[in-house]
Amino acid sequence: MSVQVTQPAPDFTATAVMPNNTFNEEFSLSALKGKYVVLFFYPLDFTFVCPSEIIAFDKKVEEFKSRNCELVGVSVDSHFSHLAWKNTPVNKGGIGNVQYPLVADLTKKISRDYGVLLDDAIALRGLFLIDKEGVVQHALVNNLPLGRNVDEAIRLLDALQFTEEHGEVCPANWNKGDEAMKPSAEGVAEYLAKHSS
């Protein structure tokens, strides 16, 4: 199965390490319906680019929450490995007590369902923005050495929420507070006339 924008996000139930370091053996994506979700995959615990991303997401967790959005990280490691990594100090290669769930995808089914499983071994750096109805609105997949931009994930979430609320569309490089476009030929022409120089 390959996840496509505009299609329902594949549901899953798996064990996750929660922000308070407990194990939730019945963590499911469908339980988050009614909230936005940034679901991101990373290759492995105790690696190199991964902690930089996981910590960067954690530093912005309140910004996501203020937008009614939950962060969820997934890798093919066990929940025991996730917990050990959280319990390892950052200066020793750990990630510290990140405040969003880390899902254990030991069977690799979630990674496979989202089309990010590489060589039937580890997940590529997939990121999926899922709306309140459980529909994928944005998908991004990076190769292993390429870290993601957390601010860009927030920008896209802002754009999605803006279009839902106002019915306007967000042009290139749009940021929260910027002018948007009316979704019509006239609206585009008007916007471009103002912003083309």
N, C-alpha and C positions, 0 to 999 in steps of 0.2 A: 504494500500500500504506500502511495506517495501522497503526502499531505498537500493540499492545494488551497490557496487563498480563496475565500468565499465558501469553502466547504466546512462542515463540522469538524472540530478537532477530535481526533481519536481519544476516546475515554480510556482510562486505565485505573486500576487499583493496585497499589504496591506498598511496600514498607518504606516509610520516610523517617528521617531524623528531623524532629521538630525543633523550633527555636529554643525550647527549654531542655533540649537534649534527650527527650523521651522518644521512644519508638512508636509510631502510629502504623500498625500493620494493615490498616484499611484506608490509607490515604488515597483519595480519588480526585481526579480532575473535575468530575461532575459535581462534587460537593462544593466547588467554588463558583458554580453558576450564579449569576447575579453580580459577579465581580469581573473586572478585567483581569487577565492573567498574562504575565510574561513568563513563558515556559522556555527554559534554555537548557541545552545539552552541552556537556563538556566531556573530554576524553576519559580522564582518569584522576582519581585522588592522588595526592603526593607527587604531582608533576610540576610543570614550570609555568606555562602561560595561565593554566587553570586558576591557581590561587590569586593571580592578579585580577582576573575577571570576577571571581566569586567575592573577593573583598571589595572590589569596586562596586558591584551590585549592592553589597551589604551597606556600604557607606551612603547609598541613595535609597535604602529601603523605606524610609519615612516619606520620601518624595513620591514613591510608587503608592504607598498606602494612602497618602493624602488625595490620590486620584482614584481611589477605590480599586486599586490594582494589587494583586498578589504576585510575588516572585516565587518561582519554583525551579530549583536546579535538579538535573537528572544526569547520572552517569551509570556505567555498567558495574560499578563497585557495589559491595554489600553495605548495608546500613551500619555494620560494625566498623567498616573502613571509614565511612563518612564520620562517624562519631569519633574515631581515633584521630582523624584529621582535624576535626573541630577542637579536640582537646590538646592538639599540638600547638605550642606558641607560634605566632607568626614569624618571629625571628629564628625559628628552627624549621621553617618550611610548612608550618600549619596555616590554617585559615581563621583560627579563633572562633568565637561563639557567634557565627553568623545567624541573623534573625529571620531566616526564611527556611522552608523545608528543603531538604536534600533527599531526593528519591533514589532508592536502590533499584536498578534495572538489571538484576543478575541474569535474568532469562534473555535479556536484550530485546524483548518483545516491544517495549515502548519505543526504543531507538529504531527498531525495524519499522514499526507502524508509522513513525514520523519521517521515514526515508533518510535518516542520518547515520545509519550503521555502516561503518567502513570495514570492508574485508571480514565481515561477520565477527568483528573483534571489539572495536571501540566506537564511540559516537564522534562524529564531526561536531563542530561548534554550531549547532542549529539553534535558532532563536525564533519563537513563534509568539506573535501578539494575538491574543484570543479575546473576543469581545464578551459582553455580559451574557449573550445567548449561547456561548460556546462555539462561535464561528471564527475561523482563522482569518484575520485581517491583514497580516503581514508575516512573511517568512524570510529568513536569512540563514544561509549556511556558509560558514567559513571553513577552510582547510585548517589542519591542526596548528600550524605556527601563527595563525592570524587572529589576534585578540579582537574582541568586539568593543564598540563604543557605547557605554551605558547611557550617556547623555542623548545619543541618537535614539535609543529605545524609549526614553522619556519624551523626546520630541515627537516621535511617531504616535505614542499614546495620546499626547496632547492634540495632535492633528486629528486622530480618530474621534476623540471626544468632542472636538470643535465641530467637525463635520456632522456628527450625530445631533449636536445641539442646535446648530445654526443652518444646516443644509447647504452651506457653502463648501467649496473645495479648497484645498491647501496647495499652493504652488511650490515650485522648487525653493528649497532653503527656508521654507516657512518656519517660524518659531512662534510660540505662544505670545499673543499680543500684537502680532503682525496682521496686516490686512490680508484677507483671503479673497477668493474670486466667486462670483455667482456662476453656477454651472450652466452657462449659456454662451453663445458666440459673442453676444454683446458684452457679457460680463468679462470674458477673456480679453476682448479687444480693449475694454476700459482699463482693466488691470495692466495690460502690457503697455498701453499708452502712457500710464503713470510711471511704470517701473522699467522701461526698456533702455533708458539712458544711463 
